[in-house]
């Protein structure tokens, strides 16, 4: 079993808790985990990742990171489309889902027996949008949030000396509005010095 990542996993990580300038380890971990056969996404997600900061990282990944549809996936599409068509939704809602990366994530998960990783929340019964967790539940695909994946794969992002940039980094662009950073080891030492010892 592998993990298939939704676009919002990459984008939210980049914008918030795993920013490329202060947590390059996350992005390197994704690259290494794909090489180990654990983490992937689909070409339709790749095409959605147009954020100018993340584009160099996307381009630097092995082509194998982004899965294309094959005959097995094509067969699984029927099961997903059949469920979607039974929901009694308006055509624009149906067409939006069936033309999206969301559908291909679910279809690949069904065809390969993989787990879909997304930040989307269930909206069962919604007539306005089809959500990934609801389709996954309906067709028997496991669907989890990113922190669950990280724990299951025992990811560890440990502070240490300054790291080399991750593949595809453009730190000049990422950090253009920020002052130069102190070495990680110096920061740790300064923090330790500031912690009360209880001996004063």
C-alpha positions as CSV (number, residue, x, y, z in Angstrom):
1,X,0.0,0.0,0.0
2,X,1.2,3.5,-0.9
3,X,-0.2,7.0,-0.2
4,X,-1.6,9.3,-2.9
5,X,-1.4,13.0,-2.1
6,X,-4.0,15.6,-2.9
7,X,-3.0,19.0,-4.2
8,X,-4.1,20.7,-0.9
9,X,-1.5,18.6,1.0
10,X,1.3,20.2,-0.9
11,X,-0.1,23.7,-1.0
12,X,-1.1,23.9,2.6
13,X,2.3,22.5,3.7
14,X,4.1,25.1,1.6
15,X,2.0,28.0,2.9
16,X,1.9,27.1,6.5
17,X,3.5,24.4,8.7
18,X,6.1,23.0,6.3
19,X,7.2,26.1,4.5
20,X,10.1,25.4,2.1
21,X,12.3,28.0,3.7
22,X,12.1,26.7,7.3
23,X,11.3,23.0,6.8
24,X,13.1,21.7,3.8
25,X,13.2,18.2,5.5
26,X,9.5,17.7,4.7
27,X,10.1,18.2,1.0
28,X,13.2,16.0,0.9
29,X,11.2,13.4,2.8
30,X,8.5,13.4,0.1
31,X,11.2,12.8,-2.6
32,X,12.9,10.0,-0.6
33,X,9.5,8.4,0.2
34,X,8.5,8.3,-3.4
35,X,11.8,6.6,-4.3
36,X,11.0,4.1,-1.6
37,X,7.6,3.4,-3.2
38,X,5.6,4.9,-0.4
39,X,4.3,8.3,-1.5
40,X,2.9,9.3,-4.9
41,X,0.4,11.6,-6.5
42,X,-1.2,11.8,-9.9
43,X,-0.5,13.8,-13.0
44,X,-3.7,15.7,-12.6
45,X,-2.6,16.9,-9.2
46,X,0.8,17.9,-10.6
47,X,-1.0,20.1,-13.2
48,X,-2.8,21.9,-10.4
49,X,0.4,22.8,-8.6
50,X,1.0,26.2,-10.3
51,X,2.1,28.1,-7.2
52,X,5.3,29.9,-8.3
53,X,7.2,28.7,-5.1
54,X,6.3,25.1,-5.5
55,X,6.7,24.7,-9.2
56,X,10.5,24.2,-9.1
57,X,10.1,21.4,-6.6
58,X,7.4,19.8,-8.7
59,X,9.6,19.9,-11.8
60,X,12.5,18.4,-9.9
61,X,10.7,15.2,-8.9
62,X,11.1,11.9,-10.7
63,X,8.4,11.4,-13.4
64,X,7.4,8.3,-11.3
65,X,6.1,10.6,-8.6
66,X,3.1,11.5,-10.8
67,X,1.1,8.5,-11.7
68,X,-0.6,8.2,-15.2
69,X,-3.8,6.3,-15.8
70,X,-3.3,2.7,-17.1
71,X,-5.8,0.0,-18.0
72,X,-6.4,-0.9,-14.4
73,X,-7.2,2.7,-13.5
74,X,-9.5,2.9,-16.6
75,X,-11.5,0.0,-15.3
76,X,-11.8,1.5,-11.8
77,X,-13.2,4.7,-13.3
78,X,-16.5,2.9,-14.0
79,X,-17.1,2.1,-10.3
80,X,-16.5,5.7,-9.3
81,X,-18.6,7.2,-12.1
82,X,-21.4,4.8,-11.3
83,X,-21.5,6.0,-7.7
84,X,-21.3,9.6,-8.7
85,X,-24.2,9.3,-11.2
86,X,-26.5,7.8,-8.5
87,X,-26.2,10.9,-6.2
88,X,-28.9,12.9,-8.0
89,X,-26.7,15.9,-8.5
90,X,-26.9,18.6,-11.1
91,X,-24.8,18.2,-14.2
92,X,-22.3,21.0,-13.4
93,X,-21.5,19.4,-10.0
94,X,-21.0,16.0,-11.7
95,X,-18.9,17.4,-14.5
96,X,-16.7,19.4,-12.1
97,X,-15.8,16.2,-10.2
98,X,-15.4,14.0,-13.1
99,X,-13.0,16.5,-14.8
100,X,-11.0,17.0,-11.6
101,X,-7.8,15.6,-10.0
102,X,-10.0,14.5,-7.1
103,X,-11.6,11.8,-9.2
104,X,-8.3,10.5,-10.4
105,X,-6.9,10.3,-6.9
106,X,-9.9,8.2,-5.8
107,X,-9.7,6.0,-9.0
108,X,-5.9,5.4,-8.6
109,X,-6.6,4.5,-4.9
110,X,-9.2,2.0,-5.9
111,X,-7.2,0.5,-8.7
112,X,-3.9,0.2,-6.7
113,X,-5.3,-0.4,-3.2
114,X,-3.6,2.8,-2.0
115,X,-4.6,5.3,0.6
116,X,-5.7,8.8,-0.4
117,X,-4.3,11.7,1.6
118,X,-6.2,14.9,1.7
119,X,-7.3,17.9,3.9
120,X,-10.8,17.8,2.4
121,X,-13.6,17.2,4.9
122,X,-16.6,15.0,4.4
123,X,-19.8,16.8,3.2
124,X,-22.1,13.9,2.8
125,X,-25.4,14.8,1.3
126,X,-24.1,18.1,-0.2
127,X,-25.6,19.0,-3.5
128,X,-23.0,21.6,-4.3
129,X,-19.7,19.7,-4.3
130,X,-18.5,16.1,-4.3
131,X,-15.8,15.6,-1.6
132,X,-13.0,13.1,-1.8
133,X,-13.6,11.5,1.6
134,X,-17.3,10.7,0.7
135,X,-16.4,9.1,-2.6
136,X,-13.6,7.1,-1.0
137,X,-16.0,5.8,1.7
138,X,-18.5,4.8,-1.0
139,X,-16.1,2.8,-3.1
140,X,-13.9,1.4,-0.4
141,X,-10.8,3.5,-0.6
142,X,-9.0,4.5,2.6
143,X,-8.8,8.3,3.1
144,X,-6.7,10.0,5.8
145,X,-5.2,13.4,6.7
146,X,-1.5,14.1,6.2
147,X,-0.5,13.9,9.9
148,X,-1.8,10.3,9.9
149,X,0.3,9.4,7.0
150,X,3.4,11.0,8.6
151,X,2.9,8.9,11.8
152,X,2.2,5.7,9.9
153,X,5.4,6.1,7.9
154,X,7.3,7.2,11.0
155,X,8.5,10.5,9.5
156,X,11.1,12.4,11.6
157,X,12.1,16.0,10.9
158,X,14.9,16.6,13.4
159,X,16.7,19.8,14.0
160,X,20.4,19.8,13.2
161,X,23.1,21.7,11.3
162,X,22.0,23.8,8.3
163,X,20.6,21.4,5.6
164,X,21.2,21.6,1.9
165,X,18.2,22.9,0.1
166,X,15.7,20.3,-1.1
167,X,15.6,19.4,-4.8
168,X,14.1,22.2,-6.8
169,X,14.5,24.9,-4.1
170,X,14.8,28.5,-5.0
171,X,15.6,29.9,-1.6
172,X,16.3,33.4,-3.0
173,X,12.7,33.6,-4.1
174,X,11.3,31.9,-1.0
175,X,13.2,34.1,1.4
176,X,13.4,37.4,-0.5
177,X,11.5,39.3,2.1
178,X,13.2,37.7,5.1
179,X,16.5,38.6,6.9
180,X,19.4,36.1,6.7
181,X,18.8,33.1,9.0
182,X,21.1,32.0,11.8
183,X,22.5,28.5,11.7
184,X,20.1,26.0,13.2
185,X,22.7,24.8,15.7
186,X,23.2,28.4,16.9
187,X,19.5,28.9,17.3
188,X,19.2,25.7,19.4
189,X,22.1,26.8,21.6
190,X,20.6,30.3,22.1
191,X,17.2,28.7,23.0
192,X,18.8,26.4,25.5
193,X,20.6,29.3,27.2
194,X,17.3,31.1,27.6
195,X,15.5,28.2,29.4
196,X,15.3,28.8,33.1
197,X,17.4,26.3,35.1
198,X,15.9,26.9,38.5
199,X,19.3,27.5,40.0
200,X,19.1,31.3,40.2
